[in-house]
Amino acid sequence: MDYQAVRQNMVEHQIRPNRVTDAGVIAAMAEVPREMFVPEEVASIAYVDEAAPLGNNRYLMEPSLLARILQGAKISSDDVVLSIGCGTGYAAAILAKVAKAVVAVEVSSELAEKASALMVELGIDNAVVIEDTLADGYAKQAPYDAIVFCGAVEEVPDVVLDQLAEGGRLVSVVAPPDAAMGKAVVMQKFGETVSSVDLFDAGTPLLPGFSKAKAFEF
């Protein structure tokens, strides 16, 4: 299969038509070989606009949704970015093309090892993969100019929001258990205040460890 041609087709027929205009994001998605970040047996469908299975109920986010999420984060070349739930590192590789540095957190040791190996293989030297609990973020390298979740969460933990720099942006698909459809949301930090704006309706598989705390009932 001519993956370069399929990748360009993804950009022209999935990314651009979904109102993605960020030149950096488009260029990165046209360059990074998505087929390398999925198991070999599903490489042939890596560019279908669906969540790609990685095994053990983990997925790569749909290409068009990832592009819109990254565009919503408004990442610049001077930004330090935290990628949460990076899986095999596809989003981290895209982010590495548009940001100054990327810290990618992954709870699965198998996926974290794969992501680290792919960064080396692709010569990406401004992204590091950390094996750690997703819901804790990675405070050791905080604050971050942008935080991107590579999957849906029922709610965004305060401990992760606290790792945003002043004016920093956090983008995620938030899908409460009682909601019919999730929403891509951008949160921005100003002093002690965090604003939240819904970007668009979105659905994608949930990341592990972000279940919304159940309200106490008598």
KABEL-V922809 format. One record per residue. N is the residue number from 1. RES is the residue in three letters. SS is DSSP state (2 for helix, 1 for strand, 0 for the rest). OMEGA is omega as a letter, one per 30 degrees, with the letter a starting at -180 (NA if undefined). D_FIRST is the distance of its C-alpha to the first C-alpha in whole Angstrom. Layout:
[[N | RES | SS | OMEGA | D_FIRST] [N | RES | SS | OMEGA | D_FIRST]]
This chain:
[[1 | MET | 0 | l | 0] [2 | ASP | 0 | a | 4] [3 | TYR | 2 | l | 6] [4 | GLN | 2 | l | 9] [5 | ALA | 2 | l | 9] [6 | VAL | 2 | l | 8] [7 | ARG | 2 | l | 11] [8 | GLN | 2 | l | 13] [9 | ASN | 2 | l | 13] [10 | MET | 2 | a | 14] [11 | VAL | 2 | a | 17] [12 | GLU | 2 | a | 18] [13 | HIS | 2 | l | 18] [14 | GLN | 2 | a | 19] [15 | ILE | 2 | a | 21] [16 | ARG | 2 | a | 23] [17 | PRO | 2 | l | 24] [18 | ASN | 2 | l | 25] [19 | ARG | 0 | l | 28] [20 | VAL | 0 | a | 26] [21 | THR | 0 | a | 28] [22 | ASP | 0 | a | 28] [23 | ALA | 2 | a | 26] [24 | GLY | 2 | l | 26] [25 | VAL | 2 | a | 24] [26 | ILE | 2 | a | 22] [27 | ALA | 2 | a | 21] [28 | ALA | 2 | a | 21] [29 | MET | 2 | l | 18] [30 | ALA | 2 | a | 16] [31 | GLU | 2 | a | 16] [32 | VAL | 0 | a | 16] [33 | PRO | 0 | a | 13] [34 | ARG | 2 | a | 13] [35 | GLU | 2 | l | 11] [36 | MET | 2 | a | 13] [37 | PHE | 2 | l | 16] [38 | VAL | 0 | l | 15] [39 | PRO | 0 | a | 16] [40 | GLU | 2 | a | 13] [41 | GLU | 2 | l | 13] [42 | VAL | 2 | a | 13] [43 | ALA | 2 | a | 10] [44 | SER | 2 | l | 8] [45 | ILE | 2 | a | 11] [46 | ALA | 0 | a | 12] [47 | TYR | 0 | l | 12] [48 | VAL | 0 | a | 14] [49 | ASP | 0 | l | 17] [50 | GLU | 0 | l | 19] [51 | ALA | 0 | a | 20] [52 | ALA | 1 | a | 18] [53 | PRO | 1 | l | 20] [54 | LEU | 1 | a | 20] [55 | GLY | 1 | l | 23] [56 | ASN | 0 | l | 27] [57 | ASN | 0 | l | 27] [58 | ARG | 1 | a | 25] [59 | TYR | 1 | l | 22] [60 | LEU | 1 | l | 20] [61 | MET | 0 | l | 22] [62 | GLU | 0 | a | 20] [63 | PRO | 2 | a | 19] [64 | SER | 2 | l | 21] [65 | LEU | 2 | l | 24] [66 | LEU | 2 | a | 24] [67 | ALA | 2 | a | 24] [68 | ARG | 2 | l | 27] [69 | ILE | 2 | a | 28] [70 | LEU | 2 | l | 28] [71 | GLN | 2 | l | 29] [72 | GLY | 2 | l | 32] [73 | ALA | 2 | l | 33] [74 | LYS | 0 | a | 33] [75 | ILE | 0 | l | 32] [76 | SER | 0 | a | 34] [77 | SER | 0 | l | 33] [78 | ASP | 0 | a | 36] [79 | ASP | 0 | l | 35] [80 | VAL | 1 | a | 35] [81 | VAL | 1 | l | 33] [82 | LEU | 1 | l | 33] [83 | SER | 1 | a | 30] [84 | ILE | 1 | a | 31] [85 | GLY | 0 | a | 29] [86 | CYS | 0 | a | 26] [87 | GLY | 0 | l | 24] [88 | THR | 0 | l | 22] [89 | GLY | 0 | a | 22] [90 | TYR | 2 | a | 20] [91 | ALA | 2 | l | 23] [92 | ALA | 2 | l | 25] [93 | ALA | 2 | l | 22] [94 | ILE | 2 | a | 22] [95 | LEU | 2 | a | 26] [96 | ALA | 2 | l | 26] [97 | LYS | 2 | a | 25] [98 | VAL | 2 | a | 28] [99 | ALA | 0 | l | 30] [100 | LYS | 0 | a | 33] [101 | ALA | 1 | a | 32] [102 | VAL | 1 | l | 31] [103 | VAL | 1 | a | 32] [104 | ALA | 1 | a | 30] [105 | VAL | 1 | l | 31] [106 | GLU | 1 | a | 30] [107 | VAL | 0 | a | 32] [108 | SER | 0 | a | 30] [109 | SER | 2 | l | 30] [110 | GLU | 2 | a | 27] [111 | LEU | 2 | l | 25] [112 | ALA | 2 | l | 27] [113 | GLU | 2 | l | 27] [114 | LYS | 2 | l | 23] [115 | ALA | 2 | l | 23] [116 | SER | 2 | a | 26] [117 | ALA | 2 | l | 23] [118 | LEU | 2 | l | 20] [119 | MET | 2 | l | 23] [120 | VAL | 2 | a | 24] [121 | GLU | 2 | a | 21] [122 | LEU | 0 | l | 20] [123 | GLY | 0 | l | 23] [124 | ILE | 0 | a | 24] [125 | ASP | 0 | l | 28] [126 | ASN | 0 | l | 30] [127 | ALA | 1 | l | 29] [128 | VAL | 1 | a | 30] [129 | VAL | 1 | a | 29] [130 | ILE | 1 | l | 33] [131 | GLU | 1 | a | 33] [132 | ASP | 0 | l | 36] [133 | THR | 0 | a | 37] [134 | LEU | 2 | a | 35] [135 | ALA | 2 | l | 38] [136 | ASP | 2 | a | 40] [137 | GLY | 0 | l | 38] [138 | TYR | 0 | a | 38] [139 | ALA | 2 | a | 42] [140 | LYS | 2 | a | 42] [141 | GLN | 2 | l | 40] [142 | ALA | 0 | g | 41] [143 | PRO | 0 | a | 42] [144 | TYR | 1 | l | 39] [145 | ASP | 1 | l | 38] [146 | ALA | 1 | l | 35] [147 | ILE | 1 | a | 34] [148 | VAL | 1 | l | 31] [149 | PHE | 1 | a | 31] [150 | CYS | 1 | a | 27] [151 | GLY | 1 | a | 28] [152 | ALA | 1 | l | 31] [153 | VAL | 1 | l | 35] [154 | GLU | 0 | l | 38] [155 | GLU | 0 | l | 40] [156 | VAL | 0 | a | 39] [157 | PRO | 0 | l | 42] [158 | ASP | 2 | a | 45] [159 | VAL | 2 | l | 44] [160 | VAL | 2 | l | 40] [161 | LEU | 2 | a | 42] [162 | ASP | 0 | a | 45] [163 | GLN | 0 | l | 42] [164 | LEU | 1 | l | 41] [165 | ALA | 1 | l | 43] [166 | GLU | 1 | a | 45] [167 | GLY | 1 | a | 44] [168 | GLY | 1 | a | 40] [169 | ARG | 1 | l | 38] [170 | LEU | 1 | a | 36] [171 | VAL | 1 | l | 34] [172 | SER | 1 | l | 33] [173 | VAL | 1 | l | 32] [174 | VAL | 1 | a | 36] [175 | ALA | 0 | l | 36] [176 | PRO | 0 | a | 39] [177 | PRO | 0 | a | 40] [178 | ASP | 0 | a | 42] [179 | ALA | 0 | l | 40] [180 | ALA | 0 | a | 38] [181 | MET | 0 | l | 35] [182 | GLY | 1 | l | 34] [183 | LYS | 1 | l | 35] [184 | ALA | 1 | a | 33] [185 | VAL | 1 | l | 36] [186 | VAL | 1 | l | 37] [187 | MET | 1 | a | 40] [188 | GLN | 1 | a | 42] [189 | LYS | 1 | l | 45] [190 | PHE | 1 | a | 48] [191 | GLY | 0 | l | 51] [192 | GLU | 0 | a | 51] [193 | THR | 1 | l | 50] [194 | VAL | 1 | l | 46] [195 | SER | 1 | a | 45] [196 | SER | 1 | a | 42] [197 | VAL | 1 | l | 41] [198 | ASP | 1 | l | 38] [199 | LEU | 1 | a | 35] [200 | PHE | 1 | l | 34] [201 | ASP | 1 | a | 33] [202 | ALA | 1 | l | 30] [203 | GLY | 0 | l | 29] [204 | THR | 0 | a | 27] [205 | PRO | 0 | a | 28] [206 | LEU | 1 | l | 31] [207 | LEU | 0 | l | 31] [208 | PRO | 0 | l | 33] [209 | GLY | 0 | a | 37] [210 | PHE | 0 | l | 38] [211 | SER | 0 | l | 40] [212 | LYS | 0 | l | 42] [213 | ALA | 0 | a | 46] [214 | LYS | 0 | l | 48] [215 | ALA | 0 | l | 51] [216 | PHE | 0 | l | 54] [217 | GLU | 0 | l | 56] [218 | PHE | 0 | NA | 59]]
